[in-house]
């Protein structure tokens, strides 16, 4: 039983770390100005779409456009 609980706990912590990274990335992306967005190949519209994406859409292996 203990290995099963540990496995579930490891999956949960991995998922939480991914969620935190996702939120940090969205926050940083929202802070970029037009010049910085252009440097990374994004428009302000692209950034808006990405910052509004739900975490569940990113963990399901969906591409950047949704």
Rosetta silent file (secondary structure, phi, psi, omega in degrees, C-alpha in Angstrom):
SEQUENCE: XXXXXXXXXXXXXXXXXXXXXXXXXXXXXXXXXXXXXXXXXXXXXXXXXXXXXXXXXXXXXXXXXX
SCORE:     score description
SCORE:     0.000 S_00000001
   1 L     0.000  -39.657 -179.244    0.000    0.000    0.000 S_00000001
   2 H   -60.073  -44.728  177.699    2.817    2.416    0.830 S_00000001
   3 H   -59.345  -35.430  178.698    4.375    2.245   -2.681 S_00000001
   4 H   -65.407  -43.037  178.712    0.954    3.063   -4.158 S_00000001
   5 H   -65.257  -42.714  179.192    0.582    6.106   -1.896 S_00000001
   6 H   -63.008  -41.436  179.039    4.117    7.257   -2.695 S_00000001
   7 H   -62.451  -43.144  178.398    3.470    6.880   -6.404 S_00000001
   8 H   -64.388  -41.308  179.193    0.286    8.957   -6.137 S_00000001
   9 H   -64.184  -41.392  178.767    2.124   11.582   -4.088 S_00000001
  10 H   -63.931  -41.753  177.775    4.942   11.763   -6.661 S_00000001
  11 H   -63.739  -41.848  179.358    2.435   12.220   -9.490 S_00000001
  12 H   -63.023  -46.944 -179.371    0.658   14.932   -7.533 S_00000001
  13 H   -65.954  -37.193  177.090    3.843   16.847   -6.774 S_00000001
  14 H   -62.851  -42.960  179.617    4.996   16.545  -10.401 S_00000001
  15 H   -64.464  -40.876  178.365    1.635   17.893  -11.557 S_00000001
  16 H   -64.986  -39.387  177.073    1.829   20.787   -9.083 S_00000001
  17 H   -63.570  -41.505  177.881    5.337   21.694  -10.275 S_00000001
  18 H   -62.904  -42.326  179.887    4.117   21.714  -13.878 S_00000001
  19 H   -62.278  -44.807  178.857    1.171   23.915  -12.933 S_00000001
  20 H   -60.774  -43.589  178.996    3.466   26.386  -11.133 S_00000001
  21 H   -62.854  -41.051  178.670    5.822   26.539  -14.122 S_00000001
  22 H   -60.154  -46.880 -179.444    2.843   27.075  -16.432 S_00000001
  23 H   -65.437  -40.435  178.199    1.553   29.970  -14.323 S_00000001
  24 H   -64.141  -42.269  179.745    4.997   31.576  -14.074 S_00000001
  25 H   -63.672  -43.607  178.272    5.489   31.325  -17.827 S_00000001
  26 H   -61.410  -42.339  179.995    2.089   32.876  -18.522 S_00000001
  27 H   -63.494  -43.583  179.482    2.865   35.729  -16.130 S_00000001
  28 H   -66.207  -40.908  178.931    6.244   36.390  -17.758 S_00000001
  29 H   -61.410  -41.149 -179.928    4.763   36.242  -21.245 S_00000001
  30 H   -64.955  -22.268 -178.543    2.118   38.802  -20.262 S_00000001
  31 H   -86.290  -10.640 -177.487    4.893   41.168  -19.143 S_00000001
  32 L   -72.376  140.202  175.401    6.706   41.207  -22.494 S_00000001
  33 L   -87.287  177.038 -175.900    6.454   44.341  -24.608 S_00000001
  34 H   -56.871  -41.590 -178.488    5.937   44.373  -28.391 S_00000001
  35 H   -64.218  -44.708 -179.482    9.669   44.356  -29.139 S_00000001
  36 H   -67.065  -38.903  176.971   10.343   41.387  -26.881 S_00000001
  37 H   -61.206  -43.765  178.901    7.372   39.486  -28.306 S_00000001
  38 H   -61.240  -39.107  179.117    8.683   40.107  -31.810 S_00000001
  39 H   -59.070  -32.452 -179.954   12.116   38.828  -30.730 S_00000001
  40 L   -99.302    7.908  174.256   10.548   35.475  -29.789 S_00000001
  41 L    80.973   27.131  179.527    8.326   35.380  -32.872 S_00000001
  42 L  -120.830  152.877  171.216    4.996   36.227  -31.243 S_00000001
  43 L   -98.922  169.928  177.014    2.404   38.912  -31.754 S_00000001
  44 H   -64.503  -31.306  176.811    0.446   40.503  -28.942 S_00000001
  45 H   -66.181  -44.398  176.776   -2.520   38.422  -30.098 S_00000001
  46 H   -57.463  -45.310 -178.738   -0.459   35.220  -29.832 S_00000001
  47 H   -63.506  -40.435  178.676    0.617   36.215  -26.316 S_00000001
  48 H   -61.996  -44.389  178.274   -2.961   36.947  -25.313 S_00000001
  49 H   -60.866  -47.105 -178.052   -4.094   33.526  -26.527 S_00000001
  50 H   -65.153  -39.775 -178.403   -1.264   31.779  -24.711 S_00000001
  51 H   -72.303  -17.105  177.924   -1.754   33.644  -21.448 S_00000001
  52 L   -96.570   -1.225  178.929   -5.436   32.708  -21.465 S_00000001
  53 L   -67.460  143.283  177.084   -4.837   28.998  -22.045 S_00000001
  54 L   -81.911  148.275  179.216   -5.959   26.666  -19.300 S_00000001
  55 H   -57.853  -40.868 -177.714   -3.394   24.420  -17.643 S_00000001
  56 H   -60.986  -27.040  178.060   -5.415   21.333  -18.522 S_00000001
  57 H   -74.884  -25.317 -179.936   -4.994   22.171  -22.209 S_00000001
  58 H   -83.649  -31.093 -177.835   -1.224   22.199  -21.906 S_00000001
  59 H   -83.186  -10.820  177.675   -0.890   18.888  -20.042 S_00000001
  60 L   -87.042    5.726  176.524   -3.003   17.031  -22.562 S_00000001
  61 L    81.585   18.201  179.291   -0.295   17.462  -25.154 S_00000001
  62 L   -77.396  149.923 -179.918   -2.123   20.070  -27.180 S_00000001
  63 L   -71.431  177.995 -175.630   -0.106   22.350  -29.360 S_00000001
  64 L   -65.588  -17.972 -177.646    0.409   26.049  -28.742 S_00000001
  65 L   -93.634    7.022  172.031   -2.707   27.056  -30.674 S_00000001
  66 L   117.012    0.000    0.000   -5.128   25.259  -28.401 S_00000001
